Amino acid sequence: MTVTPFVYVGAALTEIAGCFSFWVWLRMGQSPLWVVPGIVSLALFAWLLTLVDSDAAGRAYAAYGGVYIFASLGWLWAVEGLRPDRWDIAGASICLIGAAVILLGPRTG
C-alpha cells in the first residue's frame, strides 16, 4: 500500500496550520511569535510533499491541490467553527475526483 494518501493528509494539515499561524498574527492581531510554529509547520509541509510517490513534482503538487481544498474545509469546520455548506462539499468533491485522475491516471512513456 502506498503512503501517498497519508502524506497528502499530513501535508495539508501542516500547510493549513502554518498558513493559519500567519492569519492569526496578521488578521487577528496576535503576537508575531505565532510565525515561529508557522514556519516550522510550512517547512514540514514542504518536506512531506517530497515523499509523494510521483515521478514529477508538478503532478504531485497538482494532485495535492484537491486534498488541500478538502482539508481546508475540514479546518473551517473543526478550528473556525463554520460548517461547510453543500457548495463547499460539492466543490471539494470535484477537486478530489480531479486529484485522483491526475494521480492515478495511466501514464504512457
N, C-alpha and C positions, 0 to 999 in steps of 0.2 A: 504494500500500500504506500502510495506517495504521501509525502508530508506537506505537499503544496497547499492543500486547503487550510491546514493548521498554521502554516507560515503566513498565509494571506490574512487569516483572522488576527494573528499576533501583530502583523504589520499594521493592520487597520487600527487596532486598539492603541498601539504605540504612536502612530501618526496623529490620530484624533486627540489623544491625551496631550501630546506635545504641542499641537496647534492650540488646543484649548487653554493650555497654560499661558500662552501669549494673549489669548482672548481675555482671560481673567485679569491679566496685568493691564492691557491697553484699553479694553472696553468696559471692564468692571472696576477699574481704579484700584486694583490691589497692588501689593508690593512688587517691585521689579524682580525680587527673588523668585517669583513664580517661573521666571525664564530658565532658571538652572535645571529643574527637573524636566522642563520642556525640551531643552537642548539634548539632555541625556536620552529622553524618550525618542526624539527625532533621529538621533544617531542610531539607536537600536532599531528603529523602523527601517532605516537605510540598509543596515546590516542584514536584517531579516529578509528583505527583498532579494538579496544576493543568494539566498538559499533556495529560491524557487527553481523547480525543475523545468527549465526552459532554455532553448538554445540561443535566444535573443532577449536582451534586456527590454527592448521596446514592447515586445509581445508580452513579457511577464508583467510589465507596468500597465499595459492596456487591459489585460485580464484582471489585474488587481483593482482597477477602477470600479468595476461592478461590485466587488466585495466591499470596497471603501464606502460606496454610496449606501449599501445596505447597513453596514456597521454604523455609519453616521446617523441613520435613523434610529438605530438601537440606542446610541448615545443620547440622541434628542429625548428619547423616552426615559431612559434609566437615569441620566445625570441631570438633564434640564427639566424633566417633569412634563414634557409636552408629548402627547401621544400622536404618533404619525397617523395621518388620515389615509383614506383609500387611494388617493392620488399619489401620496408618498410611497405607499406599498406597491402600487401598480408600476410606478416609475422604477423603483428599486428592483422589482422582479424582472422587468425588461432588461435592465442593466446586467443582472446576474445571468440571464439567458445569453446575452451578448458576450459576457466574460467566459461562459462555458464554451461557446462556439469558438472564440479566439484560442482558448487554452487547449481544448480537446479536439478541435478540427483536424482531419487528416492532412498531413503535410507531404508534398511531393518534392523530391530532390532538393 
